[in-house]
Amino acid sequence: MKILVIGPAWVGDMVMSQSLYRLLKQQHPAAQLHVMAPAWCLPLLARMPEVDRTILMPIGHGALALAQRWKLGRTLAHEEYALAIVQPNSLKSALIPLFAGIPCRRGWKGESRYGLLNDLRSNKRDFPLMVQRYMALAFDKARMTSASALPPIPYPQLSVDTAQQQAACQRLQLDRTRRVLGLCPGAEFGPAKRWPEQHYAAIATRWLEQGGDVWLMGSAKDKEVAATIRALLPAPTQARCHILAGETSLAEAIDLLAACDVAVCNDSGLMHITAAVGTPLVAVYGSTSTEYTPPLSHKVESLFTDIGCRPCFKRQCPLGHLKCLTELAPDRVWQAVMRLCPDMTTGA
């Protein structure tokens, strides 16, 4: 039996997808699981032992490219997949399994995909968490009446390459003899997810004062915010604050986040990666909600304000004040860091 999954395009969503893949392998241990995804998600799939083959999605996000989808589908037809699972909600994402002639094509209703999918699910409200919606696709439709019918969530568990981890530390001249606080101050979604730079700097200052190192993680887009945070630190400690944003591949970021003693992250792809490698995590929420995309880990504290206008799920604050983030005090986050890493105060 072969199963084709059309995976999501966002890094955080792809991490959460591993819960679906784990369930599929539990039910069909001998099945071959193939996942199609954009190039930037392939390093994540390489760290999921459940995935037997990755297939590059060569078509850019938002492009219909009907002829290219037809050609790709027909190329995959020889695989004779028994089941296709389409995780994205768009109409175009369901075309390749149809063109590949896969007999069972499963997914959520999305953009009027009648006919494209023949195992169509429409009761999203009965599955409030995104990961629950992914998990439900591992089971027959008749069984999935609500989230209560699901088994316990099999948390994502990305594998860590210790040799690559050591090589990255050497290349970036990172000292592993001191305790490491990872900070992930970016968020691709928008400013309404980003805890203020001065708040991150306050946490970094306290950690550095206790003798630890700080690693500022992120993509090249996060270099500016990382530099701002470092510039706000006391001058004598700045040398132990390392800007790694834009300096690592995604695979290296996975390994380096696994090397941190604790991390503070916005609701972002790196937050989900941190949870999936088992690093203790303080997750900071602004416009979004833990009731939809929580970090999936037993070693996490999620923090947010109780301001009445959140969660609004907007990229930009519609009221222009960002109080959901600015009013989340560094003291609260620091206390959570200390609960997750209590021996830091002893110098251990």
Residue frames relative to the residue before (quaternion, step in Angstrom):
aa qw qx qy qz dx dy dz
M 1.0000 0.0000 0.0000 0.0000 0.00 0.00 0.00
K 0.1012 -0.7761 0.6207 0.0452 3.55 -1.01 0.89
I 0.1347 -0.7736 0.6173 0.0483 3.53 -1.06 0.90
L 0.1629 -0.7640 0.6181 0.0873 3.56 -0.97 0.93
V 0.0941 -0.7715 0.6277 0.0443 3.56 -0.92 0.95
I 0.2336 -0.7067 0.6490 0.1576 3.54 -0.98 0.90
G 0.2176 -0.8435 0.4836 0.0857 3.54 -0.17 1.32
P 0.6099 -0.5602 0.4172 0.3743 3.57 -1.27 0.28
A 0.5127 -0.6712 0.4594 0.2749 3.55 -1.29 0.38
W 0.6500 0.5130 -0.3260 0.4561 3.61 1.15 -0.47
V 0.5764 -0.6192 0.4119 0.3387 3.57 -1.02 0.84
G 0.6788 0.4943 -0.3032 0.4506 3.61 0.81 -0.95
D 0.6493 0.5127 -0.3153 0.4649 3.57 0.98 -0.82
M 0.6435 0.5210 -0.3274 0.4552 3.56 1.02 -0.77
V 0.6116 0.5304 -0.3572 0.4658 3.59 1.02 -0.70
M 0.6817 0.4840 -0.2915 0.4649 3.59 0.85 -0.94
S 0.5640 0.6171 -0.3786 0.3972 3.59 1.17 -0.53
Q 0.5510 0.6289 -0.4058 0.3691 3.58 1.10 -0.52
S 0.5680 0.5819 -0.3917 0.4305 3.60 1.13 -0.50
L 0.6340 0.5063 -0.3168 0.4912 3.58 1.06 -0.75
Y 0.6785 0.4997 -0.3049 0.4439 3.58 0.83 -0.95
R 0.6325 0.5274 -0.3365 0.4567 3.58 1.01 -0.74
L 0.6583 0.5010 -0.3104 0.4683 3.59 0.99 -0.81
L 0.6299 0.5342 -0.3383 0.4511 3.59 0.98 -0.79
K 0.6859 0.4762 -0.2836 0.4716 3.57 0.96 -0.84
Q 0.6023 0.5452 -0.3588 0.4597 3.57 1.12 -0.59
Q 0.7101 0.4492 -0.2526 0.4797 3.57 0.98 -0.85
H 0.7973 0.1546 -0.0492 0.5813 3.57 1.03 -0.80
P 0.1307 -0.8565 0.4920 0.0846 3.62 0.49 1.14
A 0.7246 0.4346 -0.2504 0.4727 3.59 1.05 -0.69
A 0.4920 0.6839 -0.4268 0.3288 3.59 1.24 -0.15
Q 0.3698 -0.6670 0.5967 0.2496 3.52 -1.29 0.51
L 0.1417 -0.8018 0.5786 0.0476 3.58 -0.66 1.14
H 0.0516 -0.7932 0.6062 -0.0242 3.55 -0.60 1.21
V 0.1025 -0.8059 0.5826 0.0227 3.58 -0.85 0.95
M 0.2044 -0.7616 0.6064 0.1024 3.55 -0.90 1.01
A 0.1415 0.7910 -0.5750 0.1539 3.57 -0.79 1.04
P 0.5919 -0.5575 0.4264 0.3962 3.59 -1.23 0.33
A 0.7229 -0.4949 0.2747 0.3963 3.54 -1.24 0.56
W 0.6849 0.5147 -0.3100 0.4122 3.59 0.89 -0.86
C 0.6702 0.4809 -0.3065 0.4750 3.61 1.21 -0.29
L 0.5006 0.6933 -0.4205 0.3031 3.61 1.16 -0.34
P 0.6252 0.5269 -0.3721 0.4394 3.67 0.97 -0.62
L 0.6116 0.5316 -0.3555 0.4659 3.60 1.11 -0.54
L 0.6653 0.5047 -0.3080 0.4558 3.57 0.89 -0.90
A 0.6122 0.5592 -0.3450 0.4399 3.58 1.12 -0.63
R 0.6962 0.4400 -0.2665 0.5007 3.60 1.22 -0.42
M 0.6056 0.5192 -0.3612 0.4829 3.59 1.27 0.26
P 0.3273 -0.7906 0.4785 0.1970 3.62 -0.26 1.20
E 0.5783 0.6049 -0.3758 0.3981 3.59 1.20 -0.38
V 0.6672 0.5122 -0.2928 0.4547 3.59 1.16 -0.61
D 0.2695 -0.8004 0.5209 0.1238 3.56 -0.60 1.18
R 0.8008 0.0157 0.0113 0.5986 3.60 1.09 -0.61
T 0.1924 -0.7485 0.6204 0.1336 3.55 -1.07 0.76
I 0.1516 -0.7714 0.6154 0.0564 3.53 -1.09 0.85
L 0.4105 -0.7266 0.4988 0.2341 3.55 -0.72 1.07
M 0.2704 -0.7043 0.6329 0.1742 3.54 -1.01 0.89
P 0.1850 -0.8505 0.4834 0.0938 3.61 -0.15 1.22
I 0.6105 0.5735 -0.3405 0.4271 3.58 1.27 -0.26
G 0.4869 -0.7025 0.4440 0.2690 3.56 -0.78 1.03
H 0.6289 -0.5533 0.3981 0.3739 3.54 -1.22 0.62
G 0.8045 0.2718 -0.2153 0.4822 3.56 -0.85 1.00
A 0.6171 0.5556 -0.3526 0.4315 3.60 1.19 -0.36
L 0.4130 -0.7008 0.5209 0.2589 3.59 -0.92 0.89
A 0.0820 0.8539 -0.5124 0.0395 3.59 0.91 -0.99
L 0.0196 -0.8704 0.4920 0.0013 3.54 0.87 1.03
A 0.6726 0.4965 -0.3099 0.4529 3.59 0.87 -0.89
Q 0.6557 0.5050 -0.3153 0.4643 3.57 1.01 -0.79
R 0.6386 0.5110 -0.3271 0.4734 3.60 1.03 -0.76
W 0.6248 0.5299 -0.3391 0.4624 3.59 1.02 -0.76
K 0.6690 0.5027 -0.2997 0.4581 3.58 0.87 -0.95
L 0.6632 0.5001 -0.3054 0.4657 3.58 0.96 -0.88
G 0.6431 0.5264 -0.3203 0.4547 3.57 0.98 -0.81
R 0.6818 0.4782 -0.2963 0.4677 3.55 0.90 -0.89
T 0.5953 0.5572 -0.3579 0.4550 3.59 1.14 -0.59
L 0.7122 0.4516 -0.2497 0.4759 3.57 1.06 -0.78
A 0.4719 0.7102 -0.4344 0.2903 3.60 1.21 -0.32
H 0.6404 0.5533 -0.3359 0.4134 3.60 1.03 -0.73
E 0.5572 0.6099 -0.3934 0.4035 3.61 1.22 -0.30
E 0.2189 -0.8194 0.4988 0.1786 3.58 1.26 -0.47
Y 0.0555 0.8143 -0.5688 0.1013 3.55 0.75 1.09
A 0.3732 -0.7184 0.5431 0.2228 3.57 -1.08 0.76
L 0.8026 0.1110 -0.0034 0.5861 3.56 1.12 -0.73
A 0.0880 -0.7503 0.6518 0.0671 3.52 -1.15 0.77
I 0.1177 -0.7633 0.6325 0.0583 3.54 -1.03 0.86
V 0.1497 -0.7992 0.5807 0.0419 3.56 -0.67 1.15
Q 0.2384 -0.8179 0.5102 0.1182 3.58 -0.34 1.24
P 0.6641 0.4701 -0.3409 0.4709 3.67 0.86 -0.73
N 0.4850 -0.7002 0.4593 0.2519 3.56 -1.19 0.56
S 0.5245 0.6739 -0.4036 0.3285 3.60 1.23 -0.19
L 0.5998 -0.5635 0.4357 0.3645 3.54 -1.24 0.53
K 0.6843 0.5153 -0.3014 0.4188 3.59 0.83 -0.97
S 0.6180 0.5620 -0.3582 0.4170 3.61 1.08 -0.58
A 0.6663 0.4983 -0.3012 0.4658 3.59 1.23 -0.38
L 0.5118 0.6866 -0.4090 0.3153 3.59 1.23 -0.17
I 0.6566 0.5400 -0.3362 0.4053 3.62 0.82 -0.91
P 0.6607 0.4795 -0.3378 0.4685 3.68 0.82 -0.75
L 0.6198 0.5262 -0.3455 0.4686 3.61 1.08 -0.68
F 0.6919 0.4737 -0.2785 0.4684 3.57 0.85 -0.96
A 0.6509 0.5077 -0.3119 0.4704 3.60 1.17 -0.52
G 0.4409 -0.7280 0.4333 0.2964 3.59 1.28 -0.08
I 0.3027 0.7630 -0.5195 0.2371 3.59 1.11 0.58
P 0.4575 -0.7474 0.4008 0.2673 3.63 -0.55 1.09
C 0.7785 0.2021 -0.1255 0.5808 3.62 0.97 -0.76
R 0.0105 -0.8061 0.5878 -0.0685 3.56 -0.56 1.25
R 0.0726 -0.8589 0.5028 -0.0652 3.52 -0.25 1.38
G 0.3225 0.7338 -0.5642 0.1980 3.54 -1.09 0.75
W 0.6154 -0.5309 0.4237 0.3999 3.52 -1.35 0.00
K 0.7154 -0.4981 0.2814 0.4010 3.55 -1.18 0.61
G 0.0373 -0.8535 0.5193 0.0233 3.60 0.85 -0.88
E 0.8060 -0.2679 0.2231 0.4784 3.54 -1.04 -0.89
S 0.7301 -0.4552 0.2706 0.4319 3.60 0.27 1.27
R 0.2080 0.8286 -0.4907 0.1717 3.56 0.73 1.08
Y 0.2053 0.7884 -0.5463 0.1946 3.57 1.11 0.66
G 0.7756 0.2880 -0.2407 0.5075 3.55 -0.85 1.00
L 0.6688 0.4569 -0.3019 0.5029 3.56 1.01 -0.74
L 0.7495 0.1909 -0.1125 0.6238 3.55 1.09 -0.82
N 0.1940 -0.8028 0.5534 0.1079 3.58 -0.89 0.88
D 0.6687 0.3057 -0.2988 0.6084 3.57 1.34 0.28
L 0.0623 0.8564 -0.4980 0.1209 3.50 0.45 1.34
R 0.1911 -0.7849 0.5837 0.0814 3.57 -0.85 1.03
S 0.0956 -0.8361 0.5397 0.0196 3.60 -0.88 0.88
N 0.6213 0.5778 -0.3363 0.4087 3.62 1.25 -0.15
K 0.0159 0.8516 -0.5228 0.0336 3.60 0.83 0.99
R 0.6237 0.5749 -0.3475 0.3997 3.58 0.97 -0.81
D 0.6421 0.5242 -0.3263 0.4545 3.58 1.15 -0.47
F 0.7178 0.3212 -0.2095 0.5811 3.57 1.35 -0.06
P 0.1553 -0.8692 0.4600 0.0938 3.61 0.38 1.22
L 0.7018 0.4287 -0.2751 0.4980 3.62 1.05 -0.63
M 0.5572 -0.6002 0.4509 0.3550 3.57 -1.06 0.71
V 0.6584 0.5116 -0.3300 0.4426 3.59 0.90 -0.85
Q 0.6133 0.5378 -0.3521 0.4589 3.61 1.10 -0.58
R 0.6350 0.5203 -0.3276 0.4677 3.56 1.05 -0.72
Y 0.6276 0.5067 -0.3306 0.4900 3.55 1.07 -0.70
M 0.6718 0.5193 -0.3025 0.4330 3.57 0.84 -0.99
A 0.6252 0.5703 -0.3418 0.4087 3.58 0.97 -0.83
L 0.6353 0.5519 -0.3286 0.4287 3.58 1.14 -0.60
A 0.5675 0.5854 -0.3893 0.4286 3.58 1.24 -0.06
F 0.7451 0.3978 -0.1811 0.5038 3.57 1.26 -0.41
D 0.6454 -0.5111 0.4048 0.3979 3.53 -1.32 0.38
K 0.6187 -0.5931 0.3859 0.3413 3.53 -1.09 0.80
A 0.6581 0.5407 -0.3232 0.4124 3.61 0.88 -0.91
R 0.6686 0.5061 -0.3005 0.4544 3.56 1.10 -0.64
M 0.7183 0.4825 -0.2427 0.4385 3.57 1.05 -0.79
T 0.0502 0.8259 -0.5552 0.0848 3.56 0.33 1.26
S 0.7822 -0.1022 0.0859 0.6086 3.59 1.13 -0.64
A 0.7119 -0.4507 0.3229 0.4311 3.55 -1.33 0.15
S 0.5859 0.5953 -0.3723 0.4046 3.59 1.14 -0.52
A 0.6317 0.5360 -0.3321 0.4510 3.58 1.22 -0.36
L 0.5711 0.6160 -0.3689 0.3978 3.58 1.27 -0.24
P 0.4836 -0.6086 0.5225 0.3505 3.58 -1.19 0.39
P 0.6846 -0.4240 0.3472 0.4807 3.63 -1.21 0.05
I 0.5653 -0.6176 0.4244 0.3447 3.57 -1.05 0.75
P 0.2564 -0.7276 0.6082 0.1869 3.61 -0.78 0.94
Y 0.3340 -0.7919 0.4709 0.1989 3.57 -0.15 1.27
P 0.5567 -0.5835 0.4631 0.3677 3.59 -1.09 0.61
Q 0.0348 -0.7772 0.6281 -0.0143 3.55 -1.10 0.82
L 0.1216 -0.8092 0.5732 0.0422 3.56 -0.03 1.29
S 0.4267 -0.6918 0.5156 0.2710 3.58 -0.96 0.82
V 0.2877 -0.7504 0.5785 0.1394 3.54 -1.18 0.68
D 0.2764 -0.7468 0.5872 0.1456 3.57 -0.95 0.97
T 0.2724 -0.8128 0.4911 0.1547 3.58 -0.10 1.28
A 0.6189 0.5332 -0.3541 0.4552 3.60 1.06 -0.64
Q 0.6677 0.4774 -0.2966 0.4882 3.57 0.96 -0.84
Q 0.5975 0.5642 -0.3515 0.4484 3.57 1.11 -0.70
Q 0.6726 0.4876 -0.2865 0.4772 3.57 0.90 -0.94
A 0.6510 0.5190 -0.3149 0.4557 3.57 0.98 -0.84
A 0.6483 0.5107 -0.3176 0.4669 3.59 1.00 -0.80
C 0.6405 0.5205 -0.3258 0.4612 3.58 0.99 -0.81
Q 0.6575 0.4984 -0.3109 0.4718 3.57 0.98 -0.80
R 0.6679 0.5101 -0.3092 0.4451 3.58 0.88 -0.90
L 0.7546 0.3781 -0.1909 0.5012 3.57 1.00 -0.87
Q 0.3952 -0.7537 0.4435 0.2810 3.57 1.37 0.11
L 0.2925 0.7568 -0.5125 0.2811 3.53 0.85 1.09
D 0.3247 -0.7527 0.5503 0.1585 3.55 -0.90 1.02
R 0.2063 -0.8058 0.5464 0.0974 3.58 -0.55 1.18
T 0.5210 0.6508 -0.4287 0.3481 3.63 1.17 -0.01
R 0.6935 0.4073 -0.2722 0.5283 3.60 1.22 -0.36
R 0.5851 -0.5674 0.4419 0.3748 3.56 -1.24 0.47
V 0.2362 -0.8073 0.5349 0.0802 3.57 -0.95 0.92
L 0.1553 -0.7390 0.6509 0.0780 3.53 -1.01 0.98
G 0.1974 -0.7734 0.5927 0.1076 3.57 -0.71 1.06
L 0.0838 -0.7806 0.6183 0.0356 3.56 -0.95 0.89
C 0.0915 -0.7811 0.6174 0.0180 3.56 -0.89 1.00
P 0.0302 -0.8803 0.4735 -0.0051 3.61 0.33 1.23
G 0.6047 0.5705 -0.3660 0.4183 3.61 1.21 -0.02
A 0.0085 -0.7588 0.6493 0.0511 3.53 -1.38 0.04
E 0.4078 -0.7469 0.4748 0.2244 3.55 -0.48 1.23
F 0.5878 0.6235 -0.3589 0.3701 3.59 1.08 -0.72
G 0.6741 -0.4793 0.3160 0.4647 3.59 0.93 -0.82
P 0.7478 -0.4423 0.2704 0.4149 3.59 -1.32 0.20
A 0.6307 0.5640 -0.3449 0.4064 3.61 1.08 -0.59
K 0.6488 0.4594 -0.3311 0.5083 3.58 1.30 0.15
R 0.6556 0.5745 -0.2944 0.3918 3.59 1.22 -0.36
W 0.3611 -0.7088 0.5756 0.1896 3.52 -0.66 1.19
P 0.5793 -0.6416 0.3607 0.3501 3.65 -0.86 0.89
E 0.6098 -0.5852 0.4059 0.3478 3.54 -1.16 0.73
Q 0.6613 0.5156 -0.3218 0.4397 3.58 0.96 -0.82
H 0.6149 0.5265 -0.3511 0.4705 3.59 1.13 -0.54
Y 0.6360 0.5045 -0.3254 0.4848 3.58 1.00 -0.81
A 0.6454 0.5260 -0.3237 0.4494 3.58 0.98 -0.82
A 0.6239 0.5412 -0.3424 0.4478 3.60 1.04 -0.73
I 0.6541 0.4903 -0.3078 0.4868 3.60 1.02 -0.80
A 0.6533 0.5186 -0.3153 0.4525 3.58 0.92 -0.91
T 0.6355 0.5429 -0.3315 0.4377 3.60 0.97 -0.86
R 0.6668 0.4977 -0.3106 0.4596 3.59 0.89 -0.89
W 0.6569 0.5101 -0.3154 0.4569 3.58 0.94 -0.86
L 0.6700 0.5035 -0.2957 0.4585 3.56 0.92 -0.92
E 0.6296 0.5453 -0.3298 0.4443 3.58 1.04 -0.75
Q 0.6999 0.4362 -0.2645 0.4999 3.57 1.19 -0.50
G 0.6723 -0.5686 0.2739 0.3869 3.56 1.23 0.42
G 0.5583 0.6177 -0.3952 0.3880 3.59 1.23 0.09
D 0.4341 -0.6409 0.5548 0.3051 3.53 -1.40 -0.06
V 0.2469 -0.7460 0.6000 0.1503 3.55 -1.26 0.48
W 0.1201 -0.7635 0.6314 0.0625 3.55 -1.00 0.93
L 0.2041 -0.7737 0.5929 0.0909 3.57 -0.71 1.14
M 0.1247 -0.8368 0.5330 0.0065 3.56 -0.30 1.33
G 0.3760 0.7208 -0.5389 0.2206 3.54 -1.23 0.46
S 0.6113 -0.5287 0.4344 0.3977 3.52 -1.36 -0.16
A 0.7244 -0.3994 0.3136 0.4661 3.55 -1.30 -0.06
K 0.6039 0.5711 -0.3527 0.4299 3.59 1.13 -0.59
D 0.6969 0.4777 -0.2627 0.4660 3.58 1.20 -0.49
K 0.3853 0.7459 -0.4740 0.2655 3.60 1.25 0.05
E 0.6675 0.5239 -0.3143 0.4255 3.56 0.89 -0.91
V 0.6794 0.4690 -0.2992 0.4785 3.58 0.87 -0.91
A 0.6212 0.5334 -0.3433 0.4602 3.60 1.05 -0.70
A 0.6581 0.5030 -0.3084 0.4677 3.58 0.97 -0.84
T 0.6183 0.5396 -0.3382 0.4607 3.58 1.07 -0.71
I 0.6506 0.5098 -0.3145 0.4669 3.58 0.94 -0.89
R 0.6718 0.4955 -0.3090 0.4557 3.58 0.84 -0.91
A 0.6546 0.5263 -0.3181 0.4397 3.60 0.97 -0.80
L 0.6516 0.5188 -0.3117 0.4574 3.59 1.19 -0.51
L 0.5728 0.6093 -0.3774 0.3978 3.61 1.23 -0.20
P 0.6073 -0.5215 0.4288 0.4189 3.60 -1.17 0.40
A 0.5953 -0.6349 0.3643 0.3313 3.57 -0.83 1.00
P 0.6768 0.5111 -0.3304 0.4143 3.65 0.83 -0.81
T 0.7185 0.4489 -0.2547 0.4662 3.59 1.15 -0.50
Q 0.4850 0.7148 -0.4242 0.2720 3.59 1.18 -0.34
A 0.6036 0.5851 -0.3609 0.4037 3.59 1.08 -0.62
R 0.7044 0.4257 -0.2635 0.5031 3.61 1.18 -0.48
C 0.5902 0.4893 -0.3871 0.5123 3.56 1.28 0.37
H 0.1275 -0.8417 0.5246 0.0057 3.55 -0.32 1.30
I 0.2707 -0.7524 0.5810 0.1519 3.56 -0.76 1.06
L 0.0464 -0.8194 0.5706 -0.0289 3.56 -0.35 1.28
A 0.4307 0.7023 -0.4588 0.3328 3.60 1.29 -0.11
G 0.8283 0.1663 -0.1557 0.5119 3.54 -0.75 1.08
E 0.6519 0.5288 -0.3032 0.4510 3.59 1.29 -0.13
T 0.7339 0.3738 -0.2178 0.5238 3.59 1.24 -0.12
S 0.4703 -0.5900 0.5582 0.3451 3.52 -1.31 0.31
L 0.6475 -0.4939 0.3771 0.4411 3.58 -1.22 0.18
A 0.6227 0.5356 -0.3468 0.4529 3.60 1.00 -0.74
E 0.6617 0.4870 -0.3091 0.4790 3.60 0.95 -0.81
A 0.6172 0.5432 -0.3490 0.4497 3.60 1.02 -0.73
I 0.6063 0.5462 -0.3531 0.4577 3.59 1.02 -0.75
D 0.7088 0.4672 -0.2646 0.4575 3.56 0.81 -1.02
L 0.6794 0.4865 -0.3017 0.4590 3.61 0.96 -0.79
L 0.6206 0.5141 -0.3525 0.4758 3.60 1.04 -0.62
A 0.6251 0.5285 -0.3338 0.4674 3.59 1.11 -0.63
A 0.6646 0.5116 -0.2982 0.4557 3.59 1.18 -0.51
C 0.5486 0.6186 -0.3982 0.3973 3.60 1.24 -0.23
D 0.4783 -0.6568 0.5020 0.2963 3.56 -1.17 0.59
V 0.7576 -0.0929 0.0843 0.6406 3.55 1.17 -0.65
A 0.1267 -0.7994 0.5837 0.0646 3.59 -1.16 0.51
V 0.2012 -0.7227 0.6460 0.1409 3.52 -1.31 0.53
C 0.0337 0.8250 -0.5571 0.0893 3.58 -0.64 1.11
N 0.4506 -0.5945 0.5830 0.3219 3.50 -1.31 0.47
D 0.6117 -0.4930 0.4411 0.4337 3.56 -1.32 0.11
S 0.3090 0.7477 -0.5014 0.3067 3.56 -0.05 1.33
G 0.7048 -0.4304 0.3380 0.4514 3.53 -1.31 0.01
L 0.6567 0.5086 -0.3162 0.4583 3.58 0.99 -0.80
M 0.5670 0.5684 -0.3890 0.4518 3.59 1.14 -0.50
H 0.6919 0.4685 -0.2845 0.4700 3.58 0.86 -0.94
I 0.6153 0.5262 -0.3483 0.4724 3.60 1.07 -0.66
T 0.6359 0.5364 -0.3289 0.4469 3.58 0.92 -0.90
A 0.6542 0.5009 -0.3095 0.4747 3.57 0.94 -0.87
A 0.7105 0.4924 -0.2651 0.4271 3.58 0.92 -0.94
V 0.6848 0.4226 -0.3071 0.5081 3.63 1.19 -0.23
G 0.5731 -0.6644 0.3408 0.3375 3.57 1.29 0.20
T 0.4399 0.6836 -0.4736 0.3391 3.60 1.20 0.28
P 0.5129 -0.6274 0.4737 0.3450 3.64 -0.87 0.83
L 0.1044 -0.8462 0.5197 -0.0542 3.54 -0.75 1.12
V 0.1458 -0.7088 0.6811 0.1117 3.52 -1.17 0.82
A 0.1299 -0.8069 0.5754 0.0316 3.58 -0.51 1.22
V 0.1975 -0.7937 0.5713 0.0684 3.56 -0.71 1.16
Y 0.1050 -0.8147 0.5700 0.0178 3.56 -0.70 1.12
G 0.1621 -0.7704 0.6114 0.0802 3.54 -1.06 0.90
S 0.8543 0.0750 -0.0150 0.5142 3.57 -0.24 -1.28
T 0.6872 0.4655 -0.2821 0.4812 3.59 1.21 -0.35
S 0.4072 -0.7471 0.4978 0.1681 3.56 -1.29 0.14
T 0.4897 -0.6402 0.5142 0.2933 3.53 -1.15 0.69
E 0.6058 0.5694 -0.3550 0.4275 3.58 1.23 -0.27
Y 0.7031 0.3830 -0.2732 0.5333 3.58 1.28 0.16
T 0.8211 0.0109 0.0298 0.5699 3.62 0.76 -0.98
P 0.0496 0.8184 -0.5706 0.0465 3.63 0.47 1.09
P 0.5305 -0.5681 0.4938 0.3900 3.59 -1.20 0.36
L 0.3174 -0.7787 0.5202 0.1493 3.56 -0.83 1.02
S 0.4264 0.6604 -0.4901 0.3766 3.52 0.07 1.36
H 0.4327 -0.6735 0.5294 0.2808 3.55 -1.23 0.46
K 0.7028 0.4132 -0.2508 0.5220 3.58 1.29 -0.18
V 0.4948 0.6509 -0.4169 0.3970 3.55 0.70 1.10
E 0.0876 -0.7291 0.6723 0.0931 3.52 -1.27 0.58
S 0.1640 -0.7828 0.5960 0.0718 3.57 -0.71 1.10
L 0.1023 -0.8175 0.5667 -0.0015 3.56 -0.75 1.10
F 0.1335 0.7635 -0.6229 0.1061 3.54 -1.12 0.78
T 0.4989 -0.6279 0.4969 0.3316 3.55 -1.27 0.28
D 0.4227 -0.6896 0.5186 0.2772 3.56 -1.26 0.28
I 0.2183 0.7898 -0.5360 0.2031 3.57 1.17 0.60
G 0.5732 -0.6828 0.3467 0.2917 3.55 -0.87 1.02
C 0.6954 0.4964 -0.2905 0.4307 3.61 1.07 -0.58
R 0.6584 0.4696 -0.3374 0.4819 3.61 1.18 0.02
P 0.5974 -0.1844 -0.7769 -0.0739 1.54 -2.15 1.23
C 0.2335 -0.7783 0.5673 0.1337 3.58 -0.95 0.85
F 0.2934 -0.7975 0.4730 0.2329 3.59 1.31 -0.35
K 0.4405 0.6792 -0.4663 0.3566 3.59 1.11 0.66
R 0.5251 -0.6211 0.4822 0.3256 3.57 -1.21 0.57
Q 0.7574 0.2056 -0.0990 0.6118 3.54 1.08 -0.85
C 0.5296 -0.6191 0.4619 0.3505 3.58 -1.06 0.70
P 0.3626 -0.7603 0.4886 0.2275 3.65 -0.52 1.08
L 0.7021 0.4299 -0.2659 0.5015 3.61 1.21 -0.38
G 0.4820 -0.7353 0.3826 0.2841 3.55 1.31 -0.01
H 0.6652 0.5390 -0.3170 0.4081 3.63 1.17 0.11
L 0.2314 -0.8179 0.4983 0.1709 3.61 1.21 -0.39
K 0.2168 0.8167 -0.5120 0.1543 3.58 1.08 0.65
C 0.5572 0.6073 -0.4000 0.4010 3.60 1.12 -0.50
L 0.7270 0.3815 -0.2174 0.5279 3.57 1.23 -0.53
T 0.6943 0.4871 -0.2989 0.4375 3.59 0.80 -0.95
E 0.7087 0.4548 -0.2621 0.4714 3.59 1.09 -0.67
L 0.5224 0.5547 -0.4436 0.4718 3.58 1.25 0.22
A 0.2696 -0.8382 0.4565 0.1279 3.55 0.01 1.36
P 0.5820 -0.5886 0.4355 0.3538 3.59 -1.10 0.67
D 0.5808 0.5936 -0.3809 0.4065 3.62 1.07 -0.65
R 0.6450 0.5203 -0.3232 0.4570 3.59 0.97 -0.82
V 0.6740 0.4868 -0.2949 0.4709 3.54 0.94 -0.89
W 0.6471 0.5212 -0.3265 0.4506 3.59 0.95 -0.83
Q 0.6362 0.5229 -0.3323 0.4598 3.58 0.96 -0.78
A 0.6490 0.5005 -0.3164 0.4778 3.58 1.04 -0.75
V 0.6075 0.5454 -0.3447 0.4633 3.58 1.04 -0.75
M 0.6911 0.4812 -0.2793 0.4613 3.57 0.90 -0.91
R 0.6161 0.5256 -0.3565 0.4660 3.59 1.08 -0.57
L 0.7059 0.4525 -0.2569 0.4805 3.57 1.04 -0.77
C 0.7792 0.1739 -0.0897 0.5954 3.58 1.21 -0.51
P 0.0194 -0.8815 0.4715 0.0191 3.60 0.77 1.05
D 0.6730 0.5184 -0.3199 0.4194 3.59 1.03 -0.61
M 0.4322 0.6915 -0.4733 0.3331 3.61 1.24 0.05
T 0.6620 0.5248 -0.3067 0.4385 3.57 1.01 -0.80
T 0.6665 0.4895 -0.3079 0.4705 3.58 1.21 -0.37
G 0.4844 -0.6703 0.4256 0.3673 3.54 1.34 -0.21
A 0.4094 0.7236 -0.4709 0.2951 3.59 1.27 0.18
